[in-house]
Amino acid sequence: MKHIILIGDGMGDTPVPALGNKTPLEAACKPTVDRLCALAEPLLVRTVPPGYPPGSDVANLSLLGYEPDKCYTGRAPLEAASMGIAIPADGAAFRCNLVTVEYGPDDQLTMIDYSAGHISTAEAAELIAAIQDACGTARLQLHAGVSYRHLLMHHGAVPQGLRTVPPHDWMDKDVTEFYQQQLAAEHLAKLLRCARAVLAEHPVNQQRIAAGKKPANGIWLWGEGGRPQMETLQTRWCLTGSLISAVDLLKGIGVCAGLEVVQVPGATGYLDTNYQGKADAALKALETQDFVVVHIEAPDEAGHQGSPKDKVQAIEDFDSKIVAPIAAEMNRRGGPYRLVVAMDHYTPIARRTHEDWPVPIFIYDSRGTGKQSGLSYTEANIKGVAELLDSGAVFFARLVQQERRHG
């Protein structure tokens, strides 16, 4: 039996006036997803436990059967695992976004764009290298990642009382309170001010401004934590397999879960990602493995950008370029498989941030066994008929049809 989880990050939404008061899932043309959903068992899954922020880190850990209260230490440590970077035993990893901000008097700051206009990986690598050369110290080292997503390794204890927030939750909002908390720590203040000066003069930003693009004129630290402690899926569930994603967070979860992390050239985490490469990689892995996860980031990014058009396109691409070719080839091969279409959390366009609501998913079984919804895949349809599962661990046990081996 093959097990396949296909994740459209942040697909869930609320009715959008620009879409005729439909959600993007309702407005999108997604024939394969809808056909499979009609033949599948619908479920609502609580991927974000009470008291946890509704981040992709917590939610995707849940979708892989983990219980965040037993393994979660922060977002950045998972990304560090993906990049093969050791976290100091006495320190922490921070996510370091390249961002577009508006600087005001007296260290006032407004978050304009958490992604610096979805800066390219090549441009970002130049900027992070320049900041590290000019501003890095024995205590603070920067490491380049993908697009706007990077890491800061912090040696020694993190300043007490420091509160960090995800920049994608604060688009077009005043973030002065959080910025000044970081400036209160002398070593972080030196880094932030040094980075600002480097970015202001760098040719990459001058070229972006000349081209009408947003400059990466600041860095933003958040998601900090120490080394995570996770059992592998082989230990927990006797499963081995692969994970395919463009973003280091998901790759890090895969590394910690003991999955093979497949690197796909041209995977960007946005609308221009290499969908065919991801689908091909998943199908190749399924020739020899029994478990594959494919993660698509684009719907979430479109939600954060507040773009109904882009979110509908992202969902339609997910259907036609990921779900359809994978399902068609698995049917051609003829062996039994169970396929999940899921989101990790909602990212409503009206809010431009995540919500912790239970997410609608379905489990399709190629053998035709189990419940069949008879419905297309939308938030309202699944809510109307689905059983609510209180945790990702309960969902994962349902998927693999076995009891949890470890708590």
N, C-alpha and C positions, 0 to 999 in steps of 0.2 A: 504493500500500500504506500503510495506517494502522498505526501502532505505539502500543500502549497499555500502560503499566506501572501496575498497581494494587498499592499497598504497604500491607499491614497491619503497622504498626510493632510489632515485638516479639511477633508472634503465636506464635513457637516456644516450646515448653515441654517439661517432663519430666512423667511421670505424677504426677497429683495425687490423694492419697487421698480428698479430698472429692468427687472426680469418679469414684469407683470405679476409681482407678488408671489413668484415661485422661488424656491431655493435653487441654487445652481445644480444640485442633483436632479431636481424636477425639470429644469429647463434644458439640461444637457441631453444630447442624442447619444445613448449608450446601449445599443441593442444587445450586445453580448452580456454585459453585466445584468441587464434586466431579464434576459432569458434564463440565465443561471439562477438569479434570485427567485424566479417563479418556481424553480425546481428544487429549491434549497430550503434548509432550516434557518429561519430568521431568529436573531438573538439581539438583545441589548446587553452590552457589557460595560461595567463600571471600570474603566481603565485608570481612573485617577482616584486613589483612596481618599477618604476624608482627611483634611488637614494638609494635603500635598498640593503644590501648585500644578496647574494643568499644562505641564510642559511635555514636549515630545519625548524627553528622556524617561520620565515616569510612565507615560502612556505606552510607549513602545516596549519598555521592560515588561509591562503588564501583558501586552499582546503576545509576548514570548513566554508567558507563564510564570514570570517572576513576581515576587511580593516586595514592593519597594521598601517597606518598613524593615526588611531583613537584608537588603543589599545596596540600597541607594545612598550615595554619598555626595552627589552633585552631578551636574551635566559635564563640566569640563574634564573630570577624571575619565569619563567614558570616551571622550574625544581623544584624550591623551593615549588611551589604550589603542585606539585605531591608528594613531600616528607612531606607535612604538616608542613613546616618550615616557621615561620613568618619572614618577612623581616623587619629589623628595620625601623621605620618611618623616621629616619634621615640618613639612610644608604642605603646599596645595597647588592645584592647577586652577587657573581662571580661564574662562572663555574670553577672548579678546576680539571684539568686532571692530572692523574698520567701519566708521559711521560718517554720516554728514550731519553736522550740528551747526547751530547758530550761537556764537559766543556773544554774550552781553557783558555789561559792566559788572564789576564786583563778583566775578566768577559765576555769573548767571549763564544758564545753558538750556537750549531748547533742542530736543531730538527731532531732526528733520527726516532722516532715513537711516534705519538700522543696518542697511546693506550697502550704503554708499552707492546707490544706483545699481545694485547687483554688479559690483566691480568684478572684472575678470580675474581669474586665478593668476595669470601672468603679471598683470598690473599689481595685484595685491602682494605677490611675492617680492617684487621690487620694493614696495613701500615697507613691508615688515622687515626686510633685510636692512633697509636704511635706518629704520627706528632702532633695531637691535644694535647696529654698528655704533650709532650715536648715543643711545640711551641705555642699552643693556648694562647690567652690573652682575657681580657675583651672586647677588640676591634675586635678581629679576632677569629672566631670559625669555625672549619671544620666539615662537616657532610658527612658521607659515603653514596655513591649511588650504582650504578650497574657497575661492571667491572671497567673501567678507569674513569668513569664519577662521579664527586663529586662536593660538593658545599663549598664555603667559605662565611660566613656571615660577612659583613664589617659594623661595627657600626661607624657612623660619615660620614662626606663627603668624597667622593672618591677624591684622589689627582687630582687637576686641570691639564688638558693637558695630562692625562694618555691615551695612545692609546694601546689597546689590540687587538690581532688577534687570530683567530681560529688556533690551532696548526695543524689541518689536512690540512690547506692550505700551510703549510711550511715544508712538509716532505723533509728531506735531504737538508734543506736550512739553511742559516745563519739567526738566529733570535736575534742576539746581540742587535740590535737597540731597540727592544721591551723589551727584558730582562733588559737592562740597565735603561729603563724608569721606570720599576717596582722597580729596586734597588735604584732609586733616591728618592723614598719615604721610609723614615727610617723604619717605622713599617712593610712595605711589604718586605724590604730587610732582616730584621731580620727573618721574617717567611720563606722566600725562602732559606736563608742560613742554618737556623735551620733544615728545612725539608730535605735539601740535606745531612746534616750530619746524621740525623736519618735514612734516606733511605740507606745510604752507609753501615751502620753497621747492618741493620735489617736482621734477619734470613730468612725472606721470599725472599729477594733479593739474599742472598747467595745461597739459594736452587735453585732459578731460574737460576742463572749463572751456577751452577754446572750441571743443566739439559740442558744447551745450550739455555736457553730462555733469552729474553731481560729483563733486570732489570728495575724496576720503580725507576729511580735514580733522579727524579726531579718532581716538580709540576709546572703547567702552569695555570695562571689566565687569564680569558677572559669572554666575554659575559655578562658583568655586567649590572645591572639596578635596578630600584626601583620597587615598587609594581605595578602590572598591573591592569588596569581597563577594564573589559570585561563584556558585557551583555551575558547571557546564550543563548544557542540555543532555549530554550523554549521561552524566551522573544523575540528573534529576528525572529524565524521561527515557533513557536509553536511545536517544536520537542523535544522529550526526547529519550534517548538511551544510548548506551555503546561505550566505546573505549577500544581497546585491543592493547597493545604495550609492548615491552620490555624496552623501554628507558624512562627515567624520563621526558625528554622534551615533548614527545607526551602525556604522562600521565598528565603532568601539563596543557597542552592545554585542555585536556579532563576535568580536574577539573574546570578550569576557564570557560569552555563552559557549565558546568552544566551536563556533561555526567557521567554516572557510569563508573569508571575505573576498569576494571576487571583484577585482578592479576592472571597471569598464571604461575604456578611453572615451572621452567626450561626454561623460556623465557630469552634469553641471548643477543639478538640484533645481532647475528652473524649466521654463517652457522649451528651451533649446536643448534639453538633455538628449542623450543618445538612447532613445526608447528601444530601437531595434537591437542595439548592443545589449541592453539589459534583458530583453526577452530572450535573445539568443543565448546569453550566459545562463539564464535560469534553465532553459531547456537542455543545454549541454550538461549542467550539473545534475539534472534529473535523470540523465542516462545512467549514472552510477550511484547517485545518492537518493535518499528517500524523503528529504525535507529541504525546502527552499523558501526563503523570504525575499520578496522584491518590494522595495520601498520607493515611492515616488513622492518627491517633495513639492512639486509645482503647485498643487491646489492650496497648500498651506501658504506658500509665498504669495500667491495671488490674493488670498484672504487678508494677509498682512498689508498688502498694497492697496486693499480696498477696491479691487478691480473685478466687477462681475463678469465682464467679457473674458478676462484671462482665466478666471476660475472655471467658467463653463468650458473653455478650451482645454484646460488642464484635465478636467474630468473626461471629456471626450477623447483626448489623447490616451489617457489611462485605459479607457475601454478598448479603443481600436488598436493601440500599439503595444499594450501589455496583456490585458486580459484575453482579448480575442486570439492572438497568435499562440499564447500559451495553452489555452483551452483547446483550440483546434488541433495543435500538435499532440497534446496528451490524448485526445480522442483518437487520433490517427494511430498512435502507438498501441492503444487498446488495453493497457493495464489499468487496474483500479486506482483511483486517486480521489483525494478530498481536497477541495479548493475553497479558501476563505477570501472573500472580498471584505475589506475593513478600512476604517479610518482609525487613527489613534485618538483623536479628539476633534471637537468642533473648532473652526476658526471663522466665526461669522464676519462677513464683509462689513456689516454695520459697526462692529466693535473693533475689528482689525487686530484682535488678540484671541487667545485660546479660552475655551470654556470647559468646565469639568463635568459636563453632562454625560450620562451613559451613552455609548456610541452604538449605532445600528450596524450590524454585520450580518453575514450569512455564511453557512457552511454547505457547500455543494458536494454531494457524493455521487461519483460517476456510476455507481452500482444502482442508483435509483432508490436507495433505502432511506428511511427516516422521513421526517416531516417535509412537506413542500408548501411554500407560502402562497403560490399562485399570484404573486404580486411583483411589480417592478420595485427596484431598489431606490427608495426615497426615505427620508427621515420619518415622515408621517406614516407611511405604510408599515415600516418595521415597528415603530412604536405601538401601532394599533394591534399587533398580533404577537409580538415577540415575548419570550420569557426573559426576565431580567436576571443576569448573572452578576453576583456582587464583586467579582474579582477576575483579573486576567488568568489567575491560576485555575479557577473553575472552568473558564472558557477553554484553556489549553487542554485540560483533562478531557473535556468534551470532544475537542478536535481529534486528539490522538486515541480516544476511546480507552483510556486506562486511568487508574488511580495514581495520584501523585506519589512519588517514591520518597520525596523529602519535603519537609514543611517549610 
